[in-house]
Amino acid sequence: LNRANLLSLVDNREYYTTESMKGVAKPAYEKVLEVMLANNDGGKHDKNIIIAYNFLGSYYAVLYGKTKKAEDKDDAGRYFQKILEIDSGNAQAQQMLKSLKIKY
């Protein structure tokens, strides 16, 4: 997770300076999810899983903002919905779904 978080700083800097994102952290967060979801007995990794889902949802939301491709919107929505499956009161995920005009 630490590697993914560091790489997300690169993506965030790029987004704030160019309003685009290459997604250098995307593979690292996908690996985080693979490992943590397989070992999440009792929800012990829920907090970190939410961090990964949030990055991936945000990544696809940024792509959707640029491409307007339905699959990017759907991918973003899927990750934010997964956050709500873990934490139904997560305001950030709710706001992102609302801004994408996806019901939750």
N, C-alpha and C positions, 0 to 999 in steps of 0.2 A: 504493500500500500504506500509506503514511503516513496518508492521510485515513481509510482503513478502520480502521487501528489506533487512531486518535484517537476515531473514532465508537464503536469497541468499548468504550472506557472509559465512555462514556455507558451502553451496554447493561450492562456489568459493574456499574456503580454501581447501576443500577436493579435488577438481579438481587439484589445483596447487601442492598438495602434493602427490596425488595418481593417477592422471589422470583419475579418475572416479568420478561419482556424484550420490548420492542417490536421489537427488531431494526433499529434505525436504521443499524447498520453492514452489514446483510445486503446491500443493493444494491451497496455499495462493494466488498465482498469478492467478490461475483459478477462485478463488472467486472474486478477484479484477476485472477480466474481466467480470464476470457475473454481478456484481453491476454497474461497470462503463459503460459497453455497454448498459445497460438498462436505463441509465441516462445521455446519451451523447448528449443532445440537443445542436446543433450548434457546435459540436466538442470540447466542453469544457474540455473533459477528454482525448483528443487525445494523449497528451504527455505521460500521465500515461499508457494509453492503449499500446502505443508503447513500453514502458519499460516492461510491462508484456509480450507482444508478443515476445520481444527480449529475455527475460529470457527463455520462453518456447521453442522458436526456438533453442536457444543455448543448452538447456537441451537435446532436441531430436537430435541435431547435435553431441553432445558428445556421446549419446547412439549409434547413427549410427556409429561413429568412432570405437566403441568397438564391436558392434554386427553385423554390415554390413547388418542389416535387412532393407528391402525396406520400410517397414512401418515407421521406425524411420526416414529415410531420407525424406519420404513424409510428415510426421508430422512437421519436421523441416522446410521444404520448405513451407508448408502451413502457418506457423506463420510468416516467413519472407516475404511471398507474401502479407499477411495481413498488414504488416508494410508499404509496398509499395502502398497499396490501400489508406492508410492515407497520406503518405509522399513519393511520387514517386521518390524523389531525395535522399532518405535515403541511404547513402553510405555504412553503415554497413550491412544493409539488402541485398543490391546489392552484396557486397563482399561475404557474407555468401552463397547466392544462387549460385554465381559463383564457390565458393569452393566446393559446393555440386553438381556442374554440373547440375543445374536446371535453365532453361531459365526463364527470367522475362520480 
